[in-house]
């Protein structure tokens, strides 16, 4: 969407604060021995208390309120009573919601407890690359140039990017134009970031894979060559200077 007035801006700020708060609280609440369903239930209570509705449920009838992916799962993991979190797990939580007709999206990968499998460098790389990408975005910048930056920064650190997952426009629905803010240079994509547009910018940084495939549950995605992925995401408003990070309070 494009923010047209103060009502739009306040609406986007409010829903973004809700998803940012929910994500931050869920990350803090997660602990070894907890199931991903228990963690999702906690996030569901926060969203409900704040009057928001799960975007994946509204848009796709997703079988959970949030997406929680663990270790080899790249994204869209279904919260489950049988999936128990363990010390040292690589956990990704993606929270998106609707409030009063406005939608926002954010995500965070983190290591649960002691990092005995050395996931932290991957997490740090994803978070750092997202920050660099956001700083590059402003009116008139080609979307493909930001993808190129993400890809180059990942390569410098010895990582790869997922080519079939991307950031996207957001605001009046979960996925809007621009349909793709890829993590690599799409030479055919001549789109540029527009003034006051709202987009969800995401990193998909991996150790081995460059494509994600869907498991038999119809939702959870893993790498085509295995390995691990870290994802970080902010919803931002494009300006003629550095973007306004609407989900800045999520701690990512």
C-alpha positions in Angstrom: 0.0 0.0 0.0 0.9 3.6 -0.2 0.4 5.7 2.9 -1.9 8.5 1.8 -2.7 10.4 5.0 -2.2 10.5 8.8 -5.0 7.9 9.3 -3.0 5.4 7.2 0.2 6.1 9.0 -1.4 5.7 12.4 -3.1 2.5 11.3 0.2 1.0 10.0 2.1 2.1 13.1 -0.4 0.6 15.4 -0.6 -2.8 13.7 3.2 -2.8 13.4 3.6 -2.2 17.1 1.3 -5.1 17.8 3.2 -7.6 15.6 6.5 -6.3 16.9 5.5 -6.6 20.5 4.1 -10.1 19.9 7.2 -11.3 18.2 9.5 -9.9 20.9 7.5 -11.4 23.7 7.3 -14.8 22.0 11.1 -14.9 21.5 11.6 -14.0 25.2 9.0 -16.6 26.3 10.5 -19.5 24.3 12.4 -22.0 26.4 13.7 -25.6 26.1 11.0 -28.2 26.9 8.2 -26.1 25.5 6.3 -27.2 22.5 5.9 -25.0 19.4 2.1 -25.2 20.0 2.5 -23.8 23.5 4.6 -20.9 22.1 2.1 -20.3 19.4 -0.7 -20.3 21.9 1.2 -17.6 23.9 1.4 -15.4 20.8 -2.2 -16.0 20.0 -3.2 -14.7 23.4 -1.2 -11.5 22.9 -2.7 -10.8 19.5 -6.2 -11.5 20.8 -5.7 -9.2 23.8 -4.5 -6.4 21.5 -7.5 -6.9 19.2 -5.5 -8.2 16.2 -6.1 -11.2 14.0 -3.6 -13.7 12.6 -2.7 -12.8 9.0 -1.8 -16.4 7.9 -5.1 -17.7 9.2 -7.1 -14.9 7.5 -5.2 -15.2 4.2 -4.4 -18.9 3.8 -6.3 -20.7 6.6 -2.9 -21.6 8.0 -3.1 -24.2 10.8 -1.5 -22.0 13.4 -1.6 -18.4 14.5 2.1 -17.8 13.8 4.7 -19.7 11.8 7.4 -21.4 14.0 10.2 -23.2 12.2 13.0 -25.1 13.9 16.5 -26.2 12.8 16.3 -27.6 9.2 12.8 -26.1 8.7 13.3 -22.9 6.8 9.9 -21.3 7.2 6.1 -21.7 7.5 6.5 -24.3 10.2 3.2 -25.5 11.8 3.0 -25.1 15.5 2.7 -28.6 17.0 2.2 -30.3 20.4 4.7 -32.9 19.3 7.5 -30.5 18.4 9.5 -29.8 21.6 12.1 -27.1 21.6 15.6 -28.1 22.7 18.6 -26.2 24.0 20.6 -24.8 21.1 17.8 -25.0 18.5 17.7 -22.5 15.7 14.2 -21.1 15.9 12.4 -18.8 13.5 9.1 -17.0 14.5 7.2 -15.1 11.9 4.3 -13.0 13.2 1.9 -11.2 10.9 -1.5 -9.8 11.7 -4.4 -7.5 10.8 -5.8 -4.7 12.9 -8.5 -2.3 11.9 -7.9 -3.1 8.2 -4.2 -2.7 8.3 -1.6 -5.5 8.0 2.0 -5.9 9.1 4.6 -8.6 9.0 7.9 -9.4 10.9 10.1 -12.3 11.7 13.1 -13.3 13.7 15.6 -16.2 13.9 17.5 -16.8 17.1 19.4 -19.5 19.0 17.5 -20.9 21.9 19.8 -21.0 24.9 23.4 -22.2 24.5 24.7 -22.1 21.0 26.3 -25.5 21.0 25.8 -26.0 17.2 27.3 -22.6 16.2 24.2 -21.2 14.6 24.9 -17.6 15.9 27.1 -16.5 13.0 24.3 -17.4 10.6 21.8 -15.5 12.7 24.1 -12.5 13.0 24.7 -12.4 9.3 21.0 -12.4 8.5 20.3 -9.7 11.0 23.2 -7.5 9.8 22.3 -8.0 6.1 18.7 -6.9 6.7 20.0 -3.8 8.3 22.2 -3.0 5.4 19.4 -3.7 2.9 16.9 -1.4 4.7 19.5 1.4 4.8 19.8 1.1 1.0 16.1 1.5 0.4 14.7 4.8 -0.6 12.5 6.4 -3.3 13.8 5.5 -6.8 16.1 2.7 -5.8 15.6 -0.4 -8.0 14.3 -3.4 -6.1 16.7 -5.7 -7.9 19.7 -3.6 -6.6 18.7 -4.3 -3.0 18.4 -8.0 -3.9 21.9 -7.8 -5.3 23.2 -6.2 -2.1 21.7 -9.0 0.0 23.2 -11.7 -2.2 26.6 -10.1 -2.2 26.7 -9.6 1.5 25.7 -13.2 2.1 28.4 -14.4 -0.3 31.0 -12.3 1.5 30.1 -14.2 4.7 30.2 -17.6 3.1 26.4 -18.1 2.9 23.8 -18.4 0.1 20.3 -16.9 -0.4 17.0 -18.6 -1.1 15.8 -17.6 -4.6 12.2 -18.6 -4.3 11.3 -16.7 -1.1 11.0 -13.0 -1.1 9.9 -9.9 0.7 6.7 -8.1 -0.5 4.4 -5.2 -0.3 2.0 -5.2 2.7 -0.6 -2.9 4.2 -4.1 -3.5 3.2 -3.5 -7.2 2.8 -0.6 -9.6 3.7 0.9 -9.7 0.2 0.7 -6.7 -2.2 2.7 -5.0 -4.9 5.6 -5.1 -5.2 5.1 -8.9 -5.3 8.7 -9.8 -4.8 11.7 -8.2 -3.1 14.1 -10.9 -3.9 17.4 -11.8 -2.1 19.2 -11.7 -5.4 19.4 -9.5 -8.5 16.4 -10.1 -10.7 17.7 -8.6 -14.0 14.2 -8.5 -15.5 12.8 -6.6 -12.5 12.8 -2.9 -13.3 10.5 -1.9 -10.4 11.7 0.9 -8.1 10.7 1.7 -4.5 8.0 4.3 -4.4 7.4 7.2 -2.0 5.3 6.3 1.1 5.0 2.6 0.0 4.9 0.0 2.7 6.9 -3.2 2.2 8.1 -6.1 4.3 11.8 -6.7 3.7 13.1 -10.1 4.5 16.5 -11.9 4.4 16.7 -15.7 3.7 20.3 -16.6 4.4 21.4 -20.2 4.2 24.3 -22.5 4.8 23.8 -24.8 1.8 20.6 -24.4 -0.1 19.4 -21.8 -2.7 15.8 -23.0 -3.1 13.1 -24.0 -0.6 10.7 -26.9 -1.1 7.5 -27.7 0.6 7.2 -30.8 2.8 4.3 -33.3 2.7 2.3 -31.3 5.3 1.7 -28.7 2.6 3.3 -25.8 4.5 6.7 -26.3 6.1 9.6 -25.5 3.8 13.1 -26.9 3.9 16.2 -26.4 1.8 16.7 -28.2 -1.5 20.2 -29.1 -0.4 19.6 -29.3 3.3 21.4 -27.0 5.8 19.9 -24.2 7.9 18.4 -20.8 7.2 18.1 -17.6 9.2 15.4 -15.1 8.4 14.8 -11.6 9.7 12.0 -9.2 8.6 10.8 -5.7 9.1 7.8 -3.8 7.7 9.0 -0.4 6.6 7.7 2.8 4.9 9.8 4.1 2.0 10.8 7.7 2.2 13.3 9.9 0.3 15.8 9.3 3.1 16.2 6.2 5.3 13.0 4.2 5.6 10.7 4.4 8.6 11.0 1.0 10.3 7.5 0.4 11.5 8.3 -2.8 13.4 11.5 -1.5 14.9 10.5 -2.4 18.5 10.6 -6.1 17.8 14.2 -6.3 18.7 15.4 -7.6 15.3 
